[in-house]
Amino acid sequence: MDSSISVLRADYEHLRARLESLLAQPEKDMTEVDYLVDALERIQLDIKAELGIQGNNPIE
């Protein structure tokens, strides 16, 4: 696996863990949740781009 994809996946897993931790809190910091969701989406699209996949439509 390409090292850039490995770095992106590690970043994704780190952000995902932060998101899950925030969502488990009784009082949620929705600004941080929104930031993390956006960051996760960007990383997901970066991973797809590295693999030659564009967009979120699996048929493309």
N, C-alpha and C positions, 0 to 999 in steps of 0.2 A: 504494500500500500504506500502511496506517495506520502512523503513526510508532511507536506502542507495539509493534506487531508487529515492526517493523524493529529496535527496541531489544532485544526479546526474542530475535529471531533472532541478533543480534550477540552477545548474552550466551551464547546456546546454542553458537555457533561457537567462542567463546573457551573455554568450559568443555570442549567436545569436543576442542579442540586440546590443552588441559592433560591431559585423560584419555589421549589417544593418546600424549602424551609420557611420562606416567607408566607406561603399559603397555609402552613400549619399553625401559624401564630393566631391567637385570638383576635388581635387587632392588626389588620393587614395594611401595609404601606402600599396603597394602590398605585402611587406614582412609581415606586420601585418595581412593582409587578409589571406595570405597563412597559417600563424601560426594558426589563428582562425579556418579556414576550417579544418586543421589537428586536432586541439583540439576538435572540434565538432564531427568529425568522431570517435575519440577515445572514447569520452563520449557516443556516440550513440552505439558503440560496447560494452561498459561496461554495459549500460542499458540492451542491448539484452542478454548479458552473465548472468546478474542477473535474467533475466526472463527465462533462459535456452535455449536461441536462440543463435546459433553460425553463424557468417558470415553475408553476405549481401543478400544471396539468400533466398527469402521468402519461397521457397519450401523445404529448408533443415529442 
